Every structure is written in C-alpha cells, then in structure tokens.
Amino acid sequence: MRLVLQSVLLPNEVSQKQDIYYLASGSIEVMADEVKVQTNSIFSTKTYMNLFDGAVWVKYTNRNTFNLEIEIKGIAELEIHFWSATSEQLISKHTIEHLEMKKSSVQFTLNEDETIYFKIKAINDAWIKQMQYTLEATANELNDVHLSVVICTYKRNQQVMENIRKLKSSLFFRQTSDYYQKMSVRVVDNASELEESDEAYFKLIHNNNTGGSGGFARGILESRQDIQQHGISHVIFMDDDVEFINETFYRLYALLSLISRQYQDNPVAGRMFKVRQRETQYTASEIWNKGDLQHIGYNQDMSKGDKLQTMNKELGEYSGWWFACFPIEFVKKNLPLPFFLHCDDVEYGLRCGKKPLLMNGVQVWHETYEQRQDSTILYYDIRNAMIVNVIHGQCVTPKEVVKAFNRKMLYSFKAAKFAESYVMTVAFRDYLKGKTFFVGSQYKKIIARHNQLTSLILAMFGFGFIQIENIFKGNKAFESYKTILFEKTEGGNIT
C-alpha cells in the first residue's frame, strides 16, 4: 500500500511567510493548492516545511528508499538535490512534458545524515500540485496507529471551537480517506461553558477547574476507557489556544506508522513557533536544567537556511504541552501530578525519561511565555520548580532547594521587583507544607495584590520568616516530595 509521508506545504491562513515553504527565482504564483511557475522561473523546496530529512525518516524508520510524486502540467525540469552537512549535490534531473495535469514519480535512496529537496525549472509555463513524498509498504510492515488528541480549555471558547472545527475538517474525519477513524478528540472544558458532546470520535467533557494538569489528567482517563474500542496508540496533549496546520498530524501519523521498535517508546515533540513572528521558532524542545530552562533551537528564524541542517538532530529532555505526543504504554500507567499550572509537562516528560523526537512540520503557533506572565503563573513557576527538582533528584539535599530559592529572591530584591518577591515567599511557604498539601490543593491559588511599599514589607518579613520555618519543616517537606512517585494507586492516581 502507498503511504504518504510528507506533503509539500504552501503559504496558508496560519502562516503566510513564503520562505519557510518555498524559495523562488523569477515569477511564482501560488493559487490555493496549485503553483504556477512561469517560463525560466524556479520553484525550490529547500525550506523548513518542505525539506525531506533523513535524520527523521531514515533514522527513526530504518527505511531508505522513498518516492517523490508531483502532479505537473507544462514543460519543466525536475531536479532532485541531496544536502548534507559537508556537501550539496544534484543527484538526478528529469525533463517533464505534460499537456495535461499528470503525476510524475521519482524513486531515490537517502542516508541518515542527508536531506533532500527538489527544484522545478519551468522551460515553458508549468503548473504543479499534489507534491508528496511516499513509500510502498505492506500492512504487516506498518504499526497500528490511532491518535487521541486531548485539549484542556478554560474560557477560551472561540479559540478552542476553531481548533475543533479544523480537526474535524481533517482527513481523519473524512470517510473516504485512509486516515478515517485513526484519530479521536477529547476536549476537557474546565469552565463547563461549552456544550457537552459524546460522539464516536469526539467528546467534549465538563470538568471542575483543576488547572491544566487536572484537565489533561481527565483527558487521559477518558482516553484509557477507549483504548480497546479505538486501538489508541498515542495521546497528544495540545493547548486550547494554539494555531496549527492539519499536515502536522498527517506527518506525525506517518512517522508513527513506520517508527522502528527502537524508538517506539519515545514521545514526539511539537515545536512552538511565535504567533507574532510566524517564521520564528521559539523552541523545538526543552532541557529542564533545574528550572533554568534551555530551549532547543531558541528563537531561530526558520526561513534562514543555516538553521535547517541540524533542526531535527539536537533533542531535549521533554516537550511542552502546547503539543506533545506520548505512547499509550506510558500514558496507561502515568497521570500528571496536580501542579494546576506550569511544570506538569516538565515532570511528566522527565518521568517518561525518553528524549522527545523532532520532525520539521510538526509544530504549533503559540503566544510565548513572556507575553503570559502574571503573579499566579509566577507562584506556580517558583513552587512547582522546587517540587520537580526534588522529585527528579536535581536538588539532592534540602539545603540545595533553599539555596537556589534564596538566589532568586535576592535577585528579585536587587531588581526592585517587590511584588514578585512577595509572591515568591508565598510560593516557598506552600512548598514547605509538603506533599499532602500539594496533592490536596487542586484549585487555583489566588494571590493578593499590593502596592510596592506593602509588597516590600511583606516580602522582607516573609523572607525572614521562611528561613526560620525552613529549619523546622524543610527536611520533612523534602522527604515527602521524594516519595511522591512511589505512592500511586493502580492506574496512576496519586494517593
């Protein structure tokens, strides 16, 4: 059977930036799903979206023979180019003369350290569409894949309904498609405002406002109930306010259908691109580093060719839940810890312990962290980061926890960010309450707002007080968090 691995994408309503889709020399006209290449002009796919990368398709699938299929009308030269870190070369050239739109196919082999792209050089005006990389495989050679997409939402009704509409418009919900019934969607509404729905492959569920971690946990529980019925193989965590292209899911589905046994336990990370600079990758994956985050591919303009050779090779430790895909065997045994906001994705990814794989074209567009900061988020950032560091051994003694906190606190004082300083003292006091308080606090923490002077007084008083309180409670809190992953009931519920 024929499996489509990767379709060539063109500028669309999500991102109009041409240079992440195609490069042009001369006159190129894009019309919906068709491209007109005028005489003596060149259309090239040496771009982020449309490179075909051996670091993904060869390394993770153990395949090296693929097909390039293009529907074309007119007279043109098709050039196929290999591109590696050390060289770039033309490997084949084909003259095409079609009076009507007709498919041309070229087979090629690829190594793990190579990428491939193609150029269309129009001798006379040429029209091209349906540009795809494919391979032939028997049913026995393919993994059974069903994607369970879990979206947790809270009062972002317009955004989440648009994303539901887009998913339902995909080939996964089209009866005549090979993708049909290979995806199910579960939307957990923590505000309980949207109309509930219970369809065969789509559910919208009301839930108490237990934050992102609680909402995604509910989505996992709902997915577990349908494992046998739908044959769910993977669960995708996706934020409600992202923007995406459906091709992301098609490429992911193809990769998982072919992925070799060696990588079947690895998550797959979706990159985050900026909504305000849509050609810019904010991050591809994350390294925790005790809370001093390192973003893989941070702030890279992906319309620049120098970023593309290694874009799928450097891997992080975990993927943020703007888009993260986990194998069902891990999800069946593990629920997120109740962080409410922030660090739930960090802890879950570190617990998985497998590097999330990357592939170009699997990404979402999302508002970046600095555009979303407030006192509540700061509280959870501080408290939850300390808990993650204890759980996963990044702080090996109670003294390390308080020492790291004191550094941040003193920096905040020096920067005269007294409101932040106050919030940090609240976060540390709640950390000192230990595992029982953490597990029991399922609902949003409300932080009182004060003016600068009041915040300074409260922060200074609080900072002194927690130094004393830490003497009596620090060791006990530390030890309670260390054991939290070992105290679970059957199915992954925290006691």
C-alpha positions in Angstrom: 0.0 0.0 0.0 1.0 3.6 -0.6 1.8 5.7 2.5 2.1 9.5 2.2 4.9 10.6 4.4 5.1 14.3 3.8 3.1 16.7 1.5 4.7 19.9 0.3 3.0 22.8 2.1 2.3 26.2 0.7 1.6 29.5 2.5 -1.8 29.4 4.2 -4.1 31.2 6.7 -1.9 30.2 9.6 1.4 31.4 8.2 2.0 33.4 5.1 5.8 33.6 5.3 6.9 32.3 1.9 10.5 31.4 2.8 9.5 28.7 5.3 7.6 27.0 2.5 9.4 27.6 -0.8 12.1 29.6 -2.4 11.5 31.4 -5.7 13.6 32.7 -8.6 11.6 34.6 -11.2 7.9 34.6 -11.2 5.9 32.2 -9.0 2.2 32.4 -8.4 0.5 30.4 -5.6 -3.2 29.7 -6.1 -4.7 27.7 -3.3 -3.2 24.2 -3.7 -1.6 24.9 -7.1 1.6 26.7 -8.1 2.2 28.3 -11.4 5.9 28.5 -12.3 6.4 30.9 -15.2 8.9 30.5 -18.0 12.5 30.5 -16.8 11.5 30.6 -13.2 12.5 28.2 -10.4 10.4 26.8 -7.5 12.5 25.2 -4.7 11.6 23.3 -1.6 14.9 23.9 0.3 12.9 25.2 3.3 11.9 24.3 6.8 8.5 23.0 6.0 9.4 21.0 2.9 12.8 19.5 3.2 12.7 15.7 3.5 15.1 14.9 6.3 16.9 11.6 6.6 17.5 12.4 10.3 13.8 11.6 10.7 12.7 9.3 8.0 15.8 7.1 7.8 16.9 7.1 11.4 13.6 6.5 13.0 12.0 4.1 10.5 15.0 2.1 9.2 13.8 2.9 5.6 16.0 4.5 2.9 14.0 4.2 -0.3 11.3 6.7 -1.0 9.3 8.2 -3.8 8.8 11.8 -4.8 5.4 12.3 -6.6 4.4 15.5 -8.3 1.4 16.4 -10.4 2.6 18.7 -13.2 1.4 20.3 -16.4 3.7 22.0 -18.8 7.4 21.7 -19.8 9.8 21.8 -16.9 13.0 20.2 -15.5 12.7 18.4 -12.2 16.0 18.4 -10.2 16.5 16.4 -7.0 19.2 17.6 -4.7 21.0 15.9 -1.7 22.1 18.2 1.1 24.4 17.1 3.9 26.5 18.9 6.5 29.5 18.6 4.2 28.2 18.8 0.7 25.3 19.6 -1.6 24.8 17.9 -5.0 22.4 17.4 -7.8 21.6 13.7 -8.0 19.1 13.5 -10.8 17.4 15.7 -13.4 14.3 14.8 -15.3 12.6 16.7 -18.2 8.8 16.6 -18.0 6.5 17.5 -20.8 2.8 17.1 -19.9 0.0 18.7 -21.9 -2.5 17.9 -19.0 -2.0 17.7 -15.3 -0.3 14.3 -14.8 1.6 12.6 -12.0 5.4 12.1 -12.3 7.2 9.8 -9.8 10.9 9.5 -9.0 12.4 7.0 -6.6 15.5 7.8 -4.5 17.5 6.5 -1.6 18.6 8.6 1.3 21.1 8.3 4.2 20.5 9.4 7.8 22.8 12.4 7.5 21.2 13.7 4.3 18.2 15.8 3.4 16.6 16.0 0.0 14.8 18.8 -1.8 13.7 19.4 -5.3 13.6 22.3 -7.8 11.1 22.8 -10.7 12.6 24.9 -13.5 10.0 26.0 -16.0 11.1 25.8 -19.6 7.6 27.0 -20.6 4.9 27.9 -18.0 4.3 25.0 -15.7 1.7 24.2 -13.1 2.4 21.9 -10.1 0.3 20.5 -7.3 0.0 17.4 -5.0 3.7 17.3 -4.3 4.3 14.4 -1.9 6.9 12.0 -0.5 5.6 8.5 -0.3 6.7 4.9 0.1 5.2 1.5 -0.5 4.6 -0.8 2.5 2.6 -3.9 3.2 0.0 -3.8 6.1 2.2 -6.1 8.1 5.1 -3.6 7.9 3.0 -0.8 9.5 2.3 -0.1 13.1 -1.4 0.3 14.1 -1.8 4.0 15.0 -4.7 5.9 16.5 -4.1 9.4 17.9 -6.1 10.5 20.9 -5.9 14.3 20.9 -6.6 15.8 24.4 -7.3 19.5 24.7 -7.8 21.2 28.1 -9.6 24.5 27.9 -10.7 27.2 30.2 -12.7 30.2 29.0 -11.1 30.3 25.5 -14.2 29.2 23.8 -13.7 30.9 20.4 -10.2 29.6 20.1 -10.9 26.0 21.1 -14.0 25.8 18.9 -11.9 27.0 15.9 -9.4 24.2 16.6 -12.2 21.6 17.0 -13.5 22.8 13.6 -10.1 22.4 12.0 -9.5 18.9 13.4 -13.0 17.8 12.2 -12.2 19.1 8.8 -9.1 17.0 8.5 -8.8 13.7 6.6 -9.1 11.8 10.0 -12.8 12.6 9.9 -13.4 12.0 6.2 -14.9 8.6 5.4 -13.3 8.2 2.0 -9.8 8.8 3.5 -7.2 6.3 4.6 -6.9 8.3 7.8 -10.5 7.9 8.7 -11.1 6.7 12.3 -7.4 7.0 13.1 -7.9 10.0 15.4 -10.3 10.8 18.2 -10.6 14.1 20.1 -11.3 14.7 23.7 -11.9 18.3 24.9 -12.0 18.9 28.6 -13.8 22.1 29.5 -12.6 23.3 32.9 -15.1 26.2 32.8 -18.0 23.9 31.9 -19.3 26.5 29.4 -19.3 24.7 26.1 -22.0 22.3 25.1 -21.1 18.7 26.1 -20.8 16.1 23.3 -20.3 12.4 23.1 -19.8 11.3 19.6 -17.9 8.2 18.4 -14.6 10.0 17.8 -15.2 13.3 19.5 -16.1 14.1 23.1 -16.5 17.4 24.9 -16.5 16.9 28.7 -17.3 19.3 31.5 -14.7 19.3 34.4 -14.0 21.2 37.6 -11.4 23.8 37.2 -8.4 21.7 38.3 -6.0 23.6 36.0 -4.1 22.2 33.1 -2.7 19.2 34.9 -6.2 18.2 36.2 -7.8 18.8 32.8 -5.2 16.7 30.9 -5.5 14.0 33.6 -9.2 13.8 32.9 -8.5 13.6 29.2 -6.1 10.7 29.9 -8.7 8.9 31.9 -11.2 9.3 29.1 -8.7 8.0 26.6 -8.0 5.0 28.7 -11.6 4.0 28.5 -11.4 3.8 24.7 -8.1 2.1 24.2 -9.6 -1.2 23.1 -12.5 0.3 21.2 -10.4 2.6 19.1 -7.0 0.9 19.3 -5.4 4.1 20.7 -1.7 4.0 20.3 -0.7 7.6 21.3 -2.1 10.5 23.3 -1.4 14.1 22.2 -1.5 16.9 24.7 -2.4 20.2 23.0 -3.2 23.6 24.4 -6.5 25.2 23.5 -5.1 28.4 22.2 -2.6 27.2 19.6 -2.8 27.5 15.9 -1.8 24.6 13.7 -1.9 23.1 10.2 -3.5 19.6 9.8 -0.4 18.4 7.9 1.2 18.3 11.4 -1.0 15.4 12.3 -0.6 13.6 8.9 3.2 13.7 9.2 3.1 12.5 12.8 0.8 9.7 11.8 3.1 8.6 9.0 6.1 8.6 11.3 4.4 6.6 14.0 3.1 4.1 11.4 6.7 3.3 10.4 8.7 4.0 13.5 11.1 1.2 14.4 10.9 -0.7 17.7 14.0 1.2 19.0 12.1 4.5 19.1 8.5 3.3 19.8 8.7 4.4 23.5 9.9 7.9 22.7 7.5 10.9 22.7 7.3 13.3 19.8 7.6 17.0 20.4 5.7 19.7 18.6 7.8 22.8 18.1 6.5 26.2 19.2 6.5 29.0 16.7 5.7 32.6 17.6 2.3 34.0 16.7 3.8 37.5 16.4 6.7 36.4 14.2 5.4 33.4 12.4 8.6 32.3 10.7 10.4 32.2 14.1 10.7 29.0 16.2 10.6 29.9 19.9 11.6 26.4 20.9 11.8 22.9 19.5 12.1 21.0 22.8 13.3 21.7 26.3 16.1 20.9 28.8 15.0 21.5 32.4 18.4 22.3 34.0 16.9 22.7 37.5 14.4 25.3 36.2 16.9 27.4 34.3 15.4 26.3 31.0 17.3 25.7 27.9 15.3 25.9 24.7 16.4 23.7 21.8 16.6 25.9 18.7 15.7 29.0 20.7 14.3 32.0 18.8 15.5 30.8 15.4 14.3 32.3 12.2 13.4 29.1 10.3 13.3 31.0 6.9 17.1 31.0 7.1 18.8 28.0 5.5 21.6 27.8 8.1 19.2 26.5 10.7 17.9 23.6 8.7 20.7 21.1 8.6 20.5 20.3 12.3 16.9 21.2 13.0 15.8 17.6 13.8 19.1 16.3 15.4 19.5 18.1 18.7 17.0 16.7 21.2 15.8 17.9 24.6 14.6 16.2 27.7 10.8 16.9 27.5 8.2 18.6 25.4 5.8 21.4 26.4 2.1 20.6 26.3 1.4 23.1 23.6 1.9 19.9 21.6 3.4 16.7 23.0 2.7 13.1 21.8 3.2 10.2 24.2 2.9 6.4 23.5 -0.1 4.8 25.2 2.0 2.3 27.1 3.4 5.2 29.1 0.1 7.1 29.4 -1.7 3.9 30.6 0.4 3.8 33.7 1.0 7.5 34.4 -1.2 10.5 35.2 0.2 14.1 35.6 0.8 15.3 39.1 -1.6 18.0 40.3 0.6 21.1 39.6 -2.5 23.1 38.4 -0.4 25.3 36.2 3.2 25.0 35.0 5.8 22.2 35.4 3.2 19.5 34.9 4.6 18.9 31.4 8.2 19.1 32.8 7.6 16.5 35.5 5.6 14.2 33.1 8.3 14.4 30.5 11.1 13.8 32.9 9.2 10.8 34.4 8.9 9.3 30.9 12.7 9.5 30.6 12.8 9.3 26.8 14.1 12.1 24.6 11.2 13.5 22.5 11.8 13.1 18.8 11.6 16.1 16.4 10.5 16.4 12.8 10.0 19.5 10.7 6.4 20.4 10.0 5.2 19.1 13.4 4.6 22.4 15.2 2.1 24.9 16.5 2.0 28.6 16.7 1.5 29.9 20.3 1.9 33.0 22.4 5.3 32.9 24.1 5.9 32.8 27.9 6.9 36.4 28.4 3.5 37.5 27.0 1.6 35.4 29.6 3.4 36.2 32.9 1.4 37.3 35.9 1.6 36.8 39.7 -0.4 33.5 39.6 1.9 32.0 37.0 5.0 33.2 38.9 3.7 31.5 42.1 3.3 28.2 40.3 6.7 28.6 38.5 8.5 29.0 41.8 6.7 26.4 43.9 6.4 23.8 41.2 10.0 24.1 40.0 11.3 23.3 43.5 9.0 20.3 43.7 10.2 19.0 40.3 13.8 19.4 41.3 13.2 17.3 44.4 11.2 14.6 42.7 13.7 14.1 40.0 16.9 14.4 42.0 18.0 17.8 40.6 18.3 19.1 44.1 19.7 16.2 46.2 19.5 17.9 49.6 17.1 20.3 51.3 19.9 22.9 51.5 20.2 23.0 47.8 16.5 23.8 47.5 16.6 26.8 49.8 19.9 28.0 48.4 18.5 28.1 44.9 15.4 29.9 46.2 17.5 32.5 48.1 19.5 33.3 45.0 16.3 34.1 43.0 14.8 36.0 46.0 17.9 38.2 46.3 17.9 38.9 42.6 14.3 39.9 42.8 15.1 42.3 45.7 18.0 43.9 43.8 15.8 44.4 40.7 13.3 46.1 43.0 10.6 43.7 41.8 8.9 43.7 45.2 5.6 42.3 44.1 7.4 39.3 42.6 9.4 39.0 45.8 6.2 38.8 47.8 4.7 36.1 45.5 7.9 34.1 45.8 7.6 34.0 49.6 4.1 32.7 49.3 5.3 30.0 46.9 8.0 28.9 49.3 5.7 28.7 52.3 3.4 26.5 50.3 6.3 24.3 49.2 7.2 23.8 52.9 3.7 22.4 53.6 4.9 19.2 51.8 3.3 16.5 49.7 -0.1 16.3 51.5 -0.8 20.0 50.8 0.5 19.8 47.3 -1.7 16.8 46.3 -4.7 18.2 48.0 -4.6 21.7 46.5 -6.4 21.1 43.3 -7.8 24.6 42.7 -6.2 27.8 41.6 -4.1 29.8 44.1 -5.3 33.4 44.5 -2.5 35.8 45.2 -3.4 39.1 46.9 -2.2 42.3 45.1 -0.4 45.0 47.0 1.4 48.3 46.2 5.2 48.4 46.0 5.7 49.5 49.6 3.4 46.9 51.1 4.9 44.3 48.9 8.4 45.2 50.0 7.4 45.0 53.7 5.6 41.7 53.3 8.4 40.2 51.2 11.1 41.2 53.7 9.1 39.9 56.6 8.1 36.7 54.7 11.7 36.1 53.6 13.0 36.2 57.2 10.1 34.0 58.4 10.5 31.2 55.8 14.2 31.0 56.7 13.2 30.1 60.2 10.3 27.9 59.1 12.6 26.0 56.7 14.7 24.9 59.7 11.7 23.1 61.2 9.9 22.0 58.0 12.4 21.9 55.2 13.7 18.3 55.7 10.2 16.9 56.1 8.8 18.6 53.0 11.9 17.5 51.0 11.5 13.8 52.0 7.7 13.9 51.3 8.2 15.0 47.7 11.0 12.5 47.1 8.5 9.6 47.7 5.6 11.0 45.7 6.0 8.9 42.6 6.1 5.7 44.5 2.8 6.2 46.2 0.3 5.7 43.4 -2.9 3.6 43.2 -3.5 1.3 40.3 -3.8 3.3 37.0 -1.5 6.1 38.0 -3.7 8.1 40.5 -1.7 9.9 43.2 -2.7 9.0 46.8 
